Amino acid sequence: MAGNTPLLTVNDLSVVFPSPKGDVCAVNNLGFSMGREKIGIVGESGSGKSVTGRAVLGLLPPYARVTASDITFKGRNLLTCSEKQMRQIRGRQISMVMQDPKYSLNPVRTVGNQISEAYTIHHKAGKKQARQKTLDMLKAVRIRNPAQVYGLYPHEVSGGMGQRIMIAMMLIPEPSLLIADEPTSALDVTVQLQVLAILDDLVQERGMGLIFISHDLALVSSFCDRVIIMYGGQIMEVVDAVNLHKSNHPYTKGLLGCLPKIDGNPDHLPTLVRDEAWLKPPPKCFGRGTAL
Amino acid sequence: MTKQALKQPVRILVMLSTTFLGLLLITFLIGRVVPIDPVLAVVGDKALPQVYEKARIAMGLDLPLWKQFFIYISNVLTGDFGTSVLTANPVIDDILRVFPATFELAITATVIGVLAGIPLGIFSAVKRDSFLDHVTRVIGLFGYSLPIFWLGLMGLMFFYARLDLLPGPGRVDVFYEGIVTPVTGFLTLDSMIAGEWEIFRNAVYHLILPASLLGYYSMAYLSRMTRSFMIEQLGQEYILTARVKGVKEWKVIWGHALGNCAIPLITVIALGFGTLLEGSVLTETVFAWPGLGLYLTNSLLNADMNAVLGCTIVVGAIFLGVNLFSDFLYKIMDPRAR
């Protein structure tokens, strides 16, 4: 673990979505602690990865029941924060990049307007200063003609550029923790690495913590320091990324086994082994959650 | 100006004129197939056959149909809709006289509907399924389902007959009629221009009841539409983005979601406005409001075909204009449509 004082500590986090068919427990007694490091959360769809990220930000829909014994960020208990205090933490301290810029950018506002809004919410700045800051940030995510891109609308930029704009928007208030919720899943393979490299550089440069949510094991193991493997809303294991391939947990092994190998020629396609016995009995829960 | 830039207006112009021509063709054909003899309407049913025949030729009804249509088009395009049998005025003069009354009512009603309906719809969507949301929806449902003539009569009974708070039917009290010379045709504006504050006050009082009733109806519809547009937009991911950034909730709603709701709302408001301009026949009848709806009703009841067809063309043209205008606004509001 990098750093001695943890940046974020989560203990006994549970998220339950009530539904007519019975409550769905999306996250069950989850706990982890991280410093200013890159931590990956991996799991199948519906394993509770995204919900965990959103629970930390306090941005789950109001009907979700969120309980935890502890969510501490920089020594501050997020559970007791008022909505107003949470708003000062969101963006400024903890930010989130989502999957598809096609949906996560407001279609009727210019890119520049949306980025500078993120800055002016948390910093006292005039229009000119915010604009300059935005142009600098666009340059930082390697957009070559920031002045031109500033005035574009989201539908006028490509997916890769959209995601870089999203990263710029989320990093401009200089947060200390970034949650990246499958930031490259909606992108072309060719631009995936490009976007990741930008993300990596900026996180490194600013000494931020990063929670990288993904279902791409290879990507996570090469990109992150530690990996959390989730299944059914619970943590199966936490391993150092370099030791991921040595993991003994049957689920991790299963996930790794499902990756296609270029030289392998298996007689049958491997299927993922799932065992309900791995799960601690959830309190009053039925089934598993679905991805948000 | 490049060729590209010219293409768009030309395309719109072609589309508009084609639609308008189609409208003229339909009204022309309706005028020929309805079982009303325009000649009889002029000469009366006791006229001698020679007189009848003479009138028929004078009206050009012996010509082949395509020739008649051609004459009809050129007449309409020069603003000649024929003469009203009922009023003996040129139809176009009648329409120009009555239309401002409808326009005044429609604008007031739309303003009321927009100012009340949109905030109510937003409020309903944000506080979804709360008690107040249900109350708002019930109020809206009432407005949407109660017949407007009944509400009009009830309104007159309470506020005019019982409480005597508001004046009765008409645009203005009888003894104020015809004092102000029409400039805009809007009685409220004209009386203001003339400095006749007494008449202005009276005209506003007369406007209150019919305009609020139509406004209530339009509010009911708008609040329902706004609510559903808003709920849809609030579920979008860019709203989550805004919240992640730390945007205040009221700014998320008014600054981010409403901008996206506004796009479909424009069409709804414009079409509602168009419907009101067509003359709210029932409301105008109940309130004896001398507008297009009342004129159209009287013409219909008296088989005054020239007037009816003239009104039909005007209403059609209004709809074309309103649609054009809403497309134009659409392009301003939605960068994707530019």
Interface residues (C-beta under 8 A of the other chain):
Chain A: L57 L59 R87 Q88 I89 R90 G91 R92 S95 M96 M98 D100 Y103 S104 L105 N106 P107 V108 R109 E117 A118 I121 H122 Y153 H155 E156 M166 M169 M170 P173
Chain B: Q236 E237 Y238 L240 T241 A242 R243 V244 K245 G246 V247 K248 H256 G259 N260 I263 M333 D334 P335 R336
